[in-house]
C-alpha cells in the first residue's frame, strides 16, 4: 500500500470523497448534495485537496467492503486514474471493511469518525483540548488493533490517520493503549475538578453563565466576538472552534454575565468525542442559560436544530436546561422566504446577524429580561456584629453598594428569588423600605 505524504510536510494530499446514499432511506437529491458538500467541507477543513466527490447509491451493506464488488472496482479505477492518496467514506466503517478497502484501493481510507478526529487533532490548541482529542483517538484505534489496523506508523504529528511514513513501523499494543487511556482519563478527571472549582467561584460571585451551542459553522464564534469584543478564531469552515473560550460581558442593565463559546456539533458526531469532551461540554450542562445558535440561511436548519438538541439532551439527561433559539445569518435570508425562520421566531426565538449587527440589541434585551426575572434587589441594615450575614450576602448575592455605619452596615444587594427567603429566614432580617 502506498502511503500519502504527511500533512506536516506542507504537501496537500489528493483526496476522493465518497458519500454512500441508501436507496431504502428515500434521500432526496438535494439532501444527498448537501451531504456531499458537508463531507467535502470536512476534508477541506484540514487542507486536503479534494479532486472528486462522488455519491454512491447502495441497497444494502456488504460486511466485507460496505460496497458491492462492482462499485468497489469502479471506485478503485477512479482512485488509480486520479492518483488519490486518501479516500474518505462518509459513513462508519468496521475495521475489516477499512482494511479490505485499503488493500483493494491501495490508499489510505478514512471513515467519517476518523476524519472528524483528524480535524480535532489538527485544531486542538490547549493542553486540555489535546488530551481530550488523544483520548478519543485512542479509543477509536483500540477497536482496530487486532488484524486490521496493523499499518499504523509513528507520526511526526497528529493521530495516525492521514500522515505519511514516520521514524519506524509501530504496532500499537493493546495493553499499552489501555494504560495510556487510563492515564488520560485520570488527567481529564483532574480537569473536571478544576472546572468544578472555577464554576463554584463564579457562582459565589453571583455571575451567571451563558453558553453558546449550535451546529458547526452556525456563527457562534462570530457572535461571541461581537458580544465580547474578542478575536477568537471565526472562519467560514467546519470546526473553526475547538477549545472553549469564556469572557465576561456587561448587559445594558449593568448585569455582568460570562459568555462561553463551545465546540460546534455535527450529525453523526463520534461517540468517542462526546465522551472525551464531556469535561468541556459540562459547561453547557452547568450554564444558567444556553443560546442555541443556528444558521438561518441553511436549507438544513431544521435538521441541524434536531441534531444539536439530540446531542444536548444526551449530555444533560434529566437535568433542567433553559435554552433559547438564536437564528443567526438572517441577513442572508430573503425576507419573502423566511418560512422556518418566521415559525421559529413565533416560538420565542430571536433573529440576528452577527456580521451586520441586526437583532443584537434585541438579543441583549432578552438576556437582560431573563436575568432580571431571576433576581431582586434589596437593601438590608445589618448589625456590625453580624459578620456571618454580611459574608453570606457576598457569597450568594451580588453586592451593589456597601455603606458602613457606626453600629451597622447598609448593604444593597441583588439576590436570586429563592435566596431571598433563605437569607431572611436564616438571619431574621427584613429589607429596608
Secondary structure as GFF3:
##gff-version 3
##sequence-region A 1 433
A	DSSP	three_ten_helix	7	9	.	.	.	ID=ss1
A	DSSP	beta_strand	14	22	.	.	.	ID=ss2
A	DSSP	three_ten_helix	23	25	.	.	.	ID=ss3
A	DSSP	alpha_helix	29	44	.	.	.	ID=ss4
A	DSSP	beta_strand	49	58	.	.	.	ID=ss5
A	DSSP	alpha_helix	69	82	.	.	.	ID=ss6
A	DSSP	beta_strand	86	89	.	.	.	ID=ss7
A	DSSP	alpha_helix	95	105	.	.	.	ID=ss8
A	DSSP	beta_strand	108	111	.	.	.	ID=ss9
A	DSSP	alpha_helix	112	123	.	.	.	ID=ss10
A	DSSP	alpha_helix	127	142	.	.	.	ID=ss11
A	DSSP	alpha_helix	174	204	.	.	.	ID=ss12
A	DSSP	beta_strand	208	214	.	.	.	ID=ss13
A	DSSP	alpha_helix	220	228	.	.	.	ID=ss14
A	DSSP	beta_strand	245	250	.	.	.	ID=ss15
A	DSSP	beta_strand	256	261	.	.	.	ID=ss16
A	DSSP	alpha_helix	271	276	.	.	.	ID=ss17
A	DSSP	alpha_helix	278	286	.	.	.	ID=ss18
A	DSSP	beta_strand	289	295	.	.	.	ID=ss19
A	DSSP	alpha_helix	301	316	.	.	.	ID=ss20
A	DSSP	beta_strand	323	328	.	.	.	ID=ss21
A	DSSP	three_ten_helix	330	332	.	.	.	ID=ss22
A	DSSP	three_ten_helix	335	337	.	.	.	ID=ss23
A	DSSP	alpha_helix	339	346	.	.	.	ID=ss24
A	DSSP	beta_strand	350	351	.	.	.	ID=ss25
A	DSSP	alpha_helix	360	372	.	.	.	ID=ss26
A	DSSP	beta_strand	375	383	.	.	.	ID=ss27
A	DSSP	alpha_helix	387	396	.	.	.	ID=ss28
A	DSSP	beta_strand	398	404	.	.	.	ID=ss29
A	DSSP	beta_strand	408	416	.	.	.	ID=ss30
A	DSSP	alpha_helix	417	427	.	.	.	ID=ss31
###
